Amino acid sequence: MGFRIREDAKKWFKEIRANRDNNFDTDWDVYYYCLMAGLLSENKIDVPNTIEFHESYTKRYLPRAKLLIGLFLSKEIKKMGVSFDNKKEINQVISKLIDPLSPNFLKDEGLKEFNKYAHAGYEELCDNMGKPYTLEDFLISFDNYIKDKGY
């Protein structure tokens, strides 16, 4: 089981990805920004029509893996209403979602929830930004989106 991306998300970023000079040319690039938007908004949805694109983090995103896992865990713990002071419950959540020996550091249940944030993040981007045609315009819009969320 691996990371899954929405076909419509790939199409939404098509113009940016077409420019190979800007290093925004992989499914992981699309997934990363959708995931960040989903985590920032604390929204997640299940989408049936998705494509598995990678089982693990690519070389470019591997250094961000622990940060992404940490953000994901903090959102899941919050959604479950678990107190950060309750070590037993925190360990239960971590045990349910995390597998440090997996190529993506997630159990199947964790990966399923991780992907749900990326799917919701795509909708967040569509609802809050215009379709991107250049990387520069997208990054400015994404920065504004983050500021509007209070980050």
Backbone bond lengths (Angstrom), bond angles and torsions (degrees), N, CA, C in turn:
res aa  C-N    CA-C-N  psi(-1)  N-CA   C-N-CA  omega(-1)  CA-C   N-CA-C  phi
1 M - - - 1.455 - - 1.525 108.23 -
2 G 1.329 115.31 138.73 1.453 118.76 -176.30 1.517 113.18 -138.35
3 F 1.309 114.15 -170.90 1.456 121.16 178.26 1.525 108.83 -69.34
4 R 1.326 115.75 140.60 1.453 121.27 -176.79 1.526 109.61 -122.83
5 I 1.327 114.48 141.72 1.460 120.55 -178.53 1.524 109.36 -125.96
6 R 1.305 114.46 149.16 1.461 120.25 177.53 1.526 109.43 -80.98
7 E 1.316 115.99 137.68 1.464 120.58 177.60 1.525 110.47 -61.72
8 D 1.335 117.39 -39.20 1.461 119.81 179.60 1.526 111.70 -66.42
9 A 1.324 117.80 -29.19 1.474 120.38 176.25 1.524 109.73 -67.84
10 K 1.317 116.62 -42.24 1.468 119.71 177.73 1.532 110.68 -59.51
11 K 1.321 115.89 -40.83 1.471 120.40 -179.61 1.524 111.05 -68.54
12 W 1.338 116.82 -37.80 1.460 121.05 -178.35 1.530 111.19 -61.82
13 F 1.325 116.76 -34.95 1.466 122.30 -179.25 1.531 112.76 -94.84
14 K 1.308 117.65 8.78 1.465 122.59 -172.64 1.538 113.55 -54.25
15 E 1.316 117.40 -45.29 1.469 119.88 -176.91 1.530 111.85 -65.48
16 I 1.322 116.12 -39.42 1.472 118.96 178.28 1.523 110.05 -65.64
17 R 1.312 116.58 -43.97 1.465 121.07 -177.31 1.522 112.13 -67.47
18 A 1.321 116.85 -24.24 1.465 120.55 -179.08 1.522 111.38 -67.70
19 N 1.327 117.54 -26.29 1.454 122.09 179.03 1.526 108.90 -86.76
20 R 1.290 117.65 97.87 1.471 122.90 -175.43 1.526 113.12 -70.86
21 D 1.330 117.59 -9.47 1.462 120.48 -179.16 1.524 113.08 -79.25
22 N 1.338 117.66 -11.71 1.454 118.68 -172.14 1.530 114.96 -101.77
23 N 1.308 119.34 5.56 1.464 123.54 178.61 1.522 113.63 58.58
24 F 1.296 118.30 26.62 1.461 123.75 173.66 1.520 105.16 -120.16
25 D 1.327 115.21 71.25 1.452 118.18 -169.12 1.524 114.43 -132.10
26 T 1.312 117.67 11.99 1.457 119.49 -179.12 1.532 110.61 -122.61
27 D 1.311 115.29 162.40 1.461 119.84 174.43 1.522 110.53 -61.69
28 W 1.332 117.14 -30.66 1.461 119.80 178.85 1.528 111.17 -64.96
29 D 1.306 117.76 -34.33 1.470 120.46 177.25 1.529 110.13 -62.45
30 V 1.312 116.98 -46.58 1.462 122.29 178.47 1.527 109.34 -62.52
31 Y 1.319 116.21 -48.70 1.463 121.61 -177.06 1.529 111.27 -59.61
32 Y 1.316 116.45 -43.32 1.463 121.23 -177.31 1.529 111.25 -57.84
33 Y 1.311 118.33 -49.84 1.461 120.68 -178.20 1.531 111.47 -68.97
34 C 1.316 117.14 -35.88 1.464 119.35 175.55 1.527 110.11 -65.91
35 L 1.329 116.75 -42.90 1.461 120.90 178.38 1.521 111.21 -61.37
36 M 1.311 117.01 -46.08 1.468 120.29 179.72 1.524 110.86 -60.28
37 A 1.321 117.54 -42.14 1.469 120.62 179.08 1.530 110.48 -64.64
38 G 1.316 117.11 -40.26 1.459 120.34 177.93 1.518 112.21 -65.48
39 L 1.317 116.75 -42.35 1.468 120.05 178.71 1.523 111.23 -67.18
40 L 1.326 117.32 -40.59 1.462 120.31 178.74 1.525 111.78 -64.39
41 S 1.312 116.61 -39.06 1.463 120.35 -179.34 1.523 112.27 -81.81
42 E 1.321 115.92 -13.40 1.466 123.30 -177.26 1.521 111.78 61.45
43 N 1.321 115.69 28.95 1.460 121.41 177.76 1.512 109.88 -108.12
44 K 1.325 114.78 148.99 1.455 120.07 173.06 1.514 108.39 -149.80
45 I 1.327 114.77 145.84 1.466 120.88 178.59 1.518 108.45 -141.66
46 D 1.302 114.56 154.81 1.457 120.77 175.91 1.527 107.55 -96.34
47 V 1.307 116.17 129.25 1.456 121.29 -179.92 1.522 107.74 -122.65
48 P 1.334 117.62 124.27 1.468 119.07 -174.95 1.525 114.91 -72.59
49 N 1.312 118.29 -33.94 1.468 120.46 -174.30 1.522 111.16 -98.82
50 T 1.317 115.20 85.73 1.455 120.74 178.81 1.522 109.16 -129.98
51 I 1.310 114.61 165.30 1.463 121.37 -177.73 1.516 108.42 -120.16
52 E 1.326 116.83 129.37 1.460 119.64 173.85 1.526 107.38 -74.97
53 F 1.334 116.26 126.30 1.461 118.85 -176.09 1.516 113.52 -116.14
54 H 1.310 119.22 -21.65 1.456 120.21 -179.83 1.522 109.49 -163.74
55 E 1.319 116.62 143.32 1.467 120.84 -179.82 1.523 112.06 -85.40
56 S 1.329 115.77 -25.15 1.465 118.98 -176.58 1.529 109.58 -137.86
57 Y 1.313 115.14 -175.01 1.461 121.42 178.95 1.526 108.86 -79.49
58 T 1.314 116.38 140.37 1.453 119.53 175.27 1.527 108.38 -75.50
59 K 1.299 116.22 168.25 1.466 121.58 -178.09 1.533 111.55 -53.88
60 R 1.314 116.85 -39.32 1.460 121.25 -178.07 1.535 112.14 -69.07
61 Y 1.336 116.99 -32.16 1.464 120.61 -175.87 1.525 114.22 -100.48
62 L 1.305 118.02 -10.53 1.465 120.70 179.22 1.529 112.66 -57.29
63 P 1.342 120.02 -40.45 1.469 119.07 177.20 1.537 113.79 -63.44
64 R 1.328 117.85 -18.99 1.465 122.21 179.54 1.533 112.43 -94.73
65 A 1.322 117.22 -4.37 1.465 121.41 -173.76 1.524 112.30 -57.82
66 K 1.314 117.92 -46.98 1.467 120.28 -178.32 1.526 111.35 -65.07
67 L 1.312 117.04 -37.64 1.465 120.76 176.48 1.528 110.32 -63.32
68 L 1.328 116.69 -46.33 1.458 120.92 -179.67 1.529 111.13 -63.30
69 I 1.317 116.82 -42.42 1.462 120.96 178.18 1.532 109.80 -63.72
70 G 1.325 117.21 -42.17 1.462 121.24 178.95 1.515 112.13 -62.75
71 L 1.335 116.94 -44.99 1.465 120.53 177.08 1.523 111.06 -61.74
72 F 1.313 115.38 -43.81 1.464 121.45 178.68 1.528 110.67 -60.05
73 L 1.316 117.07 -49.16 1.465 120.02 -179.64 1.520 111.94 -61.30
74 S 1.322 117.28 -42.18 1.464 119.13 -179.48 1.530 111.04 -63.26
75 K 1.321 118.02 -37.68 1.469 121.30 178.10 1.525 110.85 -69.14
76 E 1.325 117.01 -41.77 1.460 120.29 -179.96 1.525 111.45 -66.52
77 I 1.310 116.36 -42.11 1.467 120.81 178.69 1.525 109.95 -61.84
78 K 1.318 115.73 -42.98 1.463 120.52 178.58 1.532 110.93 -63.91
79 K 1.350 116.95 -46.00 1.463 120.95 179.89 1.524 111.93 -61.21
80 M 1.328 116.82 -34.06 1.468 121.25 -179.66 1.518 112.09 -79.69
81 G 1.319 117.13 -7.42 1.450 120.92 179.24 1.521 113.75 72.86
82 V 1.309 116.12 23.80 1.457 121.13 -179.92 1.525 109.25 -85.34
83 S 1.303 116.52 133.56 1.459 121.27 177.18 1.528 109.35 -73.96
84 F 1.314 115.74 137.06 1.461 119.42 178.37 1.531 111.52 -68.41
85 D 1.303 117.43 -11.48 1.462 121.87 176.58 1.529 112.31 -85.53
86 N 1.322 117.43 -14.19 1.458 121.77 -176.82 1.532 109.53 -91.09
87 K 1.320 116.45 90.69 1.470 121.76 -174.60 1.525 112.19 -61.34
88 K 1.318 117.26 -36.82 1.466 120.60 -178.65 1.531 110.65 -62.90
89 E 1.330 116.26 -48.45 1.466 119.78 -180.00 1.525 111.64 -68.06
90 I 1.309 116.99 -37.09 1.475 120.55 176.77 1.525 109.35 -60.73
91 N 1.313 117.12 -45.80 1.472 120.91 178.38 1.520 111.73 -61.85
92 Q 1.330 117.66 -36.02 1.461 120.85 177.57 1.526 111.00 -65.07
93 V 1.326 116.32 -42.62 1.466 120.11 178.39 1.526 110.08 -63.56
94 I 1.314 116.28 -46.52 1.469 120.48 179.80 1.522 110.11 -61.06
95 S 1.322 117.41 -44.32 1.475 121.33 -179.81 1.521 111.90 -63.32
96 K 1.312 116.57 -31.44 1.469 121.49 -179.93 1.526 112.05 -73.89
97 L 1.344 116.86 -33.02 1.467 120.85 -170.54 1.524 115.42 -108.23
98 I 1.312 117.95 -27.63 1.469 121.88 -169.36 1.520 112.14 -108.49
99 D 1.327 116.04 138.48 1.459 123.54 172.65 1.523 107.01 -134.38
100 P 1.334 117.87 100.07 1.465 119.88 -176.29 1.528 114.20 -63.43
101 L 1.326 117.53 -14.50 1.463 120.39 179.72 1.522 113.34 -94.92
102 S 1.323 116.64 -6.76 1.456 121.49 178.03 1.536 109.21 -75.95
103 P 1.337 117.82 150.19 1.472 119.18 178.59 1.530 113.89 -61.14
104 N 1.337 116.93 -22.38 1.464 119.80 178.84 1.528 111.70 -112.64
105 F 1.328 116.78 7.12 1.472 124.49 177.45 1.522 113.30 66.35
106 L 1.316 117.24 14.81 1.462 121.47 -177.34 1.525 110.38 -125.22
107 K 1.324 115.55 144.66 1.456 120.37 168.61 1.516 107.03 -76.19
108 D 1.323 117.69 168.42 1.462 120.61 -179.70 1.526 111.76 -55.52
109 E 1.332 117.03 -42.81 1.469 121.26 178.93 1.526 110.58 -62.60
110 G 1.332 116.71 -42.03 1.457 121.13 178.71 1.514 111.87 -64.50
111 L 1.325 116.33 -42.60 1.461 120.64 179.93 1.527 110.84 -65.24
112 K 1.313 116.28 -39.06 1.463 120.31 177.92 1.534 110.39 -59.80
113 E 1.325 117.10 -44.84 1.467 121.08 179.86 1.528 111.07 -70.71
114 F 1.315 117.62 -38.63 1.469 123.46 177.08 1.529 109.30 -56.36
115 N 1.332 115.62 -48.53 1.463 120.85 179.84 1.523 111.87 -62.89
116 K 1.332 117.14 -34.82 1.466 120.27 179.31 1.528 111.30 -61.52
117 Y 1.331 117.04 -36.26 1.468 119.77 176.72 1.533 110.04 -64.82
118 A 1.323 117.51 -41.59 1.469 120.29 179.24 1.523 110.74 -64.47
119 H 1.332 117.39 -39.29 1.466 120.24 179.61 1.525 111.09 -64.86
120 A 1.326 116.82 -43.19 1.464 120.72 177.97 1.523 110.67 -68.50
121 G 1.326 116.30 -34.16 1.456 120.58 178.76 1.512 112.38 -62.28
122 Y 1.314 117.00 -37.78 1.459 119.84 176.37 1.526 110.15 -59.55
123 E 1.325 116.91 -44.88 1.460 119.91 178.50 1.519 111.96 -64.17
124 E 1.331 116.16 -36.49 1.468 120.96 175.91 1.529 110.06 -59.71
125 L 1.320 116.27 -46.71 1.461 120.37 -179.42 1.525 110.72 -62.53
126 C 1.319 116.72 -44.86 1.467 120.39 179.41 1.524 111.43 -61.88
127 D 1.321 116.18 -39.91 1.470 120.47 -177.51 1.527 112.82 -74.18
128 N 1.321 117.21 -24.64 1.466 120.74 -172.53 1.523 114.90 -113.84
129 M 1.311 116.89 -5.09 1.463 120.49 -177.59 1.526 108.47 -140.68
130 G 1.319 115.34 156.22 1.449 119.29 172.21 1.518 109.70 -79.90
131 K 1.314 116.04 160.74 1.465 120.73 178.04 1.522 108.78 -56.85
132 P 1.329 117.32 130.34 1.461 119.75 -177.82 1.535 112.34 -81.04
133 Y 1.318 114.51 137.34 1.466 119.77 177.00 1.520 111.67 -115.94
134 T 1.323 116.47 -22.28 1.468 120.06 174.54 1.522 108.01 -133.53
135 L 1.308 115.78 152.64 1.454 120.35 179.53 1.520 110.74 -62.90
136 E 1.313 116.96 -39.43 1.458 120.93 -179.65 1.524 111.58 -59.44
137 D 1.330 116.39 -47.94 1.466 120.55 179.15 1.525 111.09 -63.44
138 F 1.337 116.07 -40.61 1.462 119.36 179.18 1.528 110.90 -62.27
139 L 1.328 117.34 -47.22 1.466 120.52 -177.40 1.530 111.79 -63.63
140 I 1.320 117.07 -37.22 1.476 120.16 176.04 1.526 109.40 -65.20
141 S 1.323 117.29 -45.84 1.465 121.00 178.97 1.524 111.24 -63.62
142 F 1.336 117.03 -39.92 1.459 120.63 179.40 1.524 110.49 -65.94
143 D 1.312 116.91 -40.73 1.471 121.17 176.61 1.533 109.72 -60.41
144 N 1.312 117.39 -44.48 1.468 120.99 177.92 1.523 111.15 -63.37
145 Y 1.337 116.60 -39.02 1.457 121.17 177.76 1.542 109.78 -60.81
146 I 1.309 117.05 -45.37 1.473 121.14 179.46 1.526 110.18 -62.45
147 K 1.322 117.26 -44.02 1.471 120.54 179.02 1.516 111.19 -63.36
148 D 1.340 117.12 -39.55 1.466 120.67 178.56 1.513 111.78 -63.63
149 K 1.331 116.57 -28.29 1.477 121.45 178.15 1.527 111.38 -80.55
150 G 1.332 115.93 -6.17 1.467 119.70 177.49 1.514 114.89 90.09
151 Y 1.309 116.55 19.21 1.470 120.04 179.21 1.507 111.19 -104.48
